[in-house]
């Protein structure tokens, strides 16, 4: 009962944003994005998969077309209510309603633990499909860390029931994109950050560099 009540409350945009701020997820992700955006073309198209109530436009270069995609209509209503530039799209992360090679950058935060083992490959497959060649995916999510009390508490009450290891998520992305960066780090919870690039049709995937053992 308590878990269900928490889930309902978290669906409200104001509550969702507050949770992200208290948990440190919002500033954490924004910092990682700012550090890893890399070179973007003029007037890029950025797809935020599982975008919730959206990311601040200050992260993107001027002229960006920003698409905030989420399956939850309440969170998208929160995005619209902020009156930020961009387009809300209600859709499933494993069935993106976009044409192939239409996006310069895919951002995906705190989504994969909501997906089953059958759905997870579709997340990366669909992201790779909509990316232009040379386009990149920036991915972040909390991972299994049974040695950390906060992590155990997170997975007990989070509506996502499919937490995974850092290595498992890296390997899933590597089947579709060439891994450019793999970084494990802790901030209240244990996280993984992955950056992957779409290569040519014959160059999908690739080995991942080892993360910095010290994290950040």
KOLFIRO-479395 format. One line per field, with one value per residue (C-alpha): residue number from 1; residue in three letters; x, y, z. Coordinates in pm, whole numbers, plus 32768, in hexadecimal, padded with zeros to 4 digits. Layout:
N
seq = (NUM; ...)
type = (ALA; ...)
X = (X; ...)
Y = (Y; ...)
Z = (Z; ...)
***
This chain:
216
seq = (1; 2; 3; 4; 5; 6; 7; 8; 9; 10; 11; 12; 13; 14; 15; 16; 17; 18; 19; 20; 21; 22; 23; 24; 25; 26; 27; 28; 29; 30; 31; 32; 33; 34; 35; 36; 37; 38; 39; 40; 41; 42; 43; 44; 45; 46; 47; 48; 49; 50; 51; 52; 53; 54; 55; 56; 57; 58; 59; 60; 61; 62; 63; 64; 65; 66; 67; 68; 69; 70; 71; 72; 73; 74; 75; 76; 77; 78; 79; 80; 81; 82; 83; 84; 85; 86; 87; 88; 89; 90; 91; 92; 93; 94; 95; 96; 97; 98; 99; 100; 101; 102; 103; 104; 105; 106; 107; 108; 109; 110; 111; 112; 113; 114; 115; 116; 117; 118; 119; 120; 121; 122; 123; 124; 125; 126; 127; 128; 129; 130; 131; 132; 133; 134; 135; 136; 137; 138; 139; 140; 141; 142; 143; 144; 145; 146; 147; 148; 149; 150; 151; 152; 153; 154; 155; 156; 157; 158; 159; 160; 161; 162; 163; 164; 165; 166; 167; 168; 169; 170; 171; 172; 173; 174; 175; 176; 177; 178; 179; 180; 181; 182; 183; 184; 185; 186; 187; 188; 189; 190; 191; 192; 193; 194; 195; 196; 197; 198; 199; 200; 201; 202; 203; 204; 205; 206; 207; 208; 209; 210; 211; 212; 213; 214; 215; 216)
type = (UNK; UNK; UNK; UNK; UNK; UNK; UNK; UNK; UNK; UNK; UNK; UNK; UNK; UNK; UNK; UNK; UNK; UNK; UNK; UNK; UNK; UNK; UNK; UNK; UNK; UNK; UNK; UNK; UNK; UNK; UNK; UNK; UNK; UNK; UNK; UNK; UNK; UNK; UNK; UNK; UNK; UNK; UNK; UNK; UNK; UNK; UNK; UNK; UNK; UNK; UNK; UNK; UNK; UNK; UNK; UNK; UNK; UNK; UNK; UNK; UNK; UNK; UNK; UNK; UNK; UNK; UNK; UNK; UNK; UNK; UNK; UNK; UNK; UNK; UNK; UNK; UNK; UNK; UNK; UNK; UNK; UNK; UNK; UNK; UNK; UNK; UNK; UNK; UNK; UNK; UNK; UNK; UNK; UNK; UNK; UNK; UNK; UNK; UNK; UNK; UNK; UNK; UNK; UNK; UNK; UNK; UNK; UNK; UNK; UNK; UNK; UNK; UNK; UNK; UNK; UNK; UNK; UNK; UNK; UNK; UNK; UNK; UNK; UNK; UNK; UNK; UNK; UNK; UNK; UNK; UNK; UNK; UNK; UNK; UNK; UNK; UNK; UNK; UNK; UNK; UNK; UNK; UNK; UNK; UNK; UNK; UNK; UNK; UNK; UNK; UNK; UNK; UNK; UNK; UNK; UNK; UNK; UNK; UNK; UNK; UNK; UNK; UNK; UNK; UNK; UNK; UNK; UNK; UNK; UNK; UNK; UNK; UNK; UNK; UNK; UNK; UNK; UNK; UNK; UNK; UNK; UNK; UNK; UNK; UNK; UNK; UNK; UNK; UNK; UNK; UNK; UNK; UNK; UNK; UNK; UNK; UNK; UNK; UNK; UNK; UNK; UNK; UNK; UNK; UNK; UNK; UNK; UNK; UNK; UNK; UNK; UNK; UNK; UNK; UNK; UNK)
X = (8000; 8115; 81D2; 809B; 8055; 81B9; 819A; 805C; 80F5; 822F; 815C; 8102; 81ED; 8239; 827C; 834D; 842A; 8453; 84BD; 85BE; 864C; 865C; 86F2; 87F6; 8795; 873C; 887D; 8949; 88C3; 88D9; 8A48; 8A91; 89DE; 8A97; 8BE3; 8B95; 8AC7; 8BF1; 8BD1; 8A6F; 8A0D; 8969; 87FB; 8803; 86DA; 86E9; 8601; 85D7; 8556; 849A; 84C5; 83C3; 838F; 84B0; 8611; 866E; 86A6; 87EB; 888C; 885C; 88EE; 8812; 8729; 8706; 85CB; 8584; 848D; 8423; 839A; 82F5; 81E7; 8151; 805D; 806D; 81E4; 81BF; 80B5; 81BC; 82AB; 81A4; 8158; 82C1; 8293; 83E9; 843D; 840C; 8306; 8260; 8223; 816E; 81FE; 82A8; 8426; 8430; 8357; 83D0; 82E1; 83FB; 8491; 85E5; 871C; 8657; 8708; 8862; 8862; 8794; 878B; 8705; 86F9; 866E; 85A5; 8645; 85E2; 8475; 84AC; 84A4; 85C3; 84FA; 84C2; 8623; 86BF; 85A4; 85FD; 875D; 86ED; 85EB; 86DD; 87DE; 86D7; 866D; 87D2; 8886; 89D2; 8ACD; 89B6; 89DF; 8918; 8954; 88CA; 88B6; 8806; 882C; 88BB; 88BE; 8997; 8924; 8A42; 89A5; 887C; 87EC; 87F8; 8740; 8638; 861C; 85D1; 84DD; 83FB; 8445; 8336; 8446; 8477; 859B; 86DC; 8817; 898E; 8A67; 8B05; 89B4; 8942; 8A8C; 8A76; 890E; 896D; 8AA6; 89CE; 8945; 8A3E; 8BB5; 8BFE; 8CC7; 8CB6; 8C59; 8C61; 8BE8; 8BB6; 8AF4; 8A17; 892C; 88F9; 89DF; 89BC; 8A47; 8A7F; 8AA7; 8AEA; 8AC6; 8AE3; 8A2F; 8B1B; 8AD4; 89EE; 8B15; 8BB2; 8AAF; 8B1C; 8C7B; 8D4E; 8D29; 8E46; 8E76; 8DED; 8EC5; 8EDC; 8ECA; 8D85; 8D30)
Y = (8000; 80F6; 80AD; 80E7; 8233; 82A3; 8247; 8312; 843F; 842D; 8441; 85A8; 8697; 876F; 863E; 859C; 86D1; 86E6; 857A; 85AF; 86DC; 8638; 84F8; 85C5; 852D; 8675; 873B; 85FD; 85B6; 871E; 8728; 85E5; 8663; 87AD; 86F5; 85FA; 86AD; 86B9; 8758; 878A; 8803; 8952; 894B; 87E0; 8702; 866F; 8559; 8531; 83CD; 83AB; 8522; 8549; 86BE; 8717; 879E; 8910; 89B3; 8A4A; 88F6; 8907; 89EF; 8AFF; 8A86; 8926; 8860; 87B5; 8693; 8623; 84C1; 840A; 8304; 83C0; 84D3; 8574; 85AB; 8639; 8725; 879C; 87DA; 88A4; 8966; 89DB; 8A8B; 8A20; 8A07; 88AC; 87AE; 86B5; 855A; 8446; 82FB; 81B9; 81C2; 8071; 80EA; 8244; 82F8; 8395; 8350; 82AD; 8387; 84BB; 8513; 859B; 8541; 8454; 848E; 8379; 839E; 82B3; 81E5; 8090; 800E; 8032; 7F40; 7DC5; 7CF9; 7CDB; 7E52; 7EC7; 7E6A; 7F26; 8064; 8061; 7FDB; 80EC; 81F8; 8180; 8179; 82E5; 8366; 83F5; 8353; 83ED; 8447; 83F5; 836B; 83DF; 82EC; 82F1; 8214; 8191; 8032; 7F10; 7F53; 7E6A; 7EDE; 803B; 8067; 8188; 80B5; 7F97; 808F; 8123; 7FD4; 7F75; 80A1; 8105; 80A3; 801A; 7EAC; 7E5E; 7EEF; 7E78; 7E7F; 7F82; 7E74; 7DEE; 7F45; 7F87; 7E3D; 7E84; 7FD5; 7F47; 7E64; 7F98; 80B3; 80D8; 812D; 826E; 8294; 81B8; 824C; 81BF; 82B8; 82EC; 840C; 838D; 8261; 81A4; 8212; 81C1; 82C0; 8246; 8301; 8248; 82B1; 822B; 81B3; 8131; 800A; 7F19; 7FBF; 7F9A; 7F5F; 7F34; 7EF6; 7FDF; 8093; 803D; 813E; 8203; 8120; 8251; 82C5; 8435)
Z = (8000; 805F; 7F1E; 7E4A; 7EF8; 7EBA; 7D4C; 7D24; 7DD0; 7CFB; 7BC0; 7C19; 7B6A; 7C9B; 7D76; 7C62; 7C41; 7DBA; 7DCE; 7CBA; 7D6F; 7EC6; 7E37; 7D81; 7C32; 7B86; 7BC6; 7BA0; 7A45; 79D6; 7A3C; 7982; 784C; 784D; 7865; 7753; 764B; 7563; 740C; 7390; 7235; 7201; 726F; 72ED; 7338; 7498; 750E; 7686; 76B4; 77FB; 7820; 7934; 796C; 7887; 789F; 78AE; 775B; 77DB; 779D; 7624; 751B; 748C; 737A; 7407; 73BE; 750A; 7522; 767E; 765B; 777B; 77A6; 78D1; 786D; 79C5; 79AC; 784D; 78D1; 79C8; 78A8; 77EE; 792B; 7942; 77F1; 777C; 7609; 757D; 751A; 7607; 7576; 7630; 75BD; 7624; 7636; 7586; 7461; 7406; 7317; 724C; 70F9; 70E2; 70F4; 7162; 72A8; 72F9; 746B; 7543; 76B9; 779A; 7913; 7A1B; 7924; 78FA; 7A52; 79EA; 78C8; 78BF; 7831; 76F1; 76D8; 772C; 75D9; 752D; 75EA; 755D; 740A; 73DD; 7454; 7357; 7244; 726E; 7296; 716A; 7116; 7200; 72F1; 7460; 7583; 76E7; 77E7; 7960; 7A60; 7BC0; 7BD5; 7CC6; 7DF5; 7F0D; 7FEC; 7FFF; 80EB; 801D; 7EE4; 7F8C; 8001; 7EA4; 7E01; 7F12; 7ED4; 7D6C; 7C74; 7B8F; 7BDB; 7AF4; 7B86; 7AD4; 7AF3; 7A4C; 7973; 7904; 788E; 77E1; 7725; 76BD; 7629; 7582; 74A9; 73F8; 742B; 744E; 75B7; 75D9; 7750; 7878; 79D2; 7B1E; 7C38; 7D79; 7DEB; 7EF9; 7E14; 7D27; 7BBC; 7A66; 7953; 77EE; 76AB; 7560; 73F5; 72C2; 71B8; 7059; 7019; 7031; 715D; 726D; 73CF; 7449; 757D; 76A3; 7750; 78BB; 79B1; 7A9C; 7BD0; 7CB1; 7C17; 7C44)
***
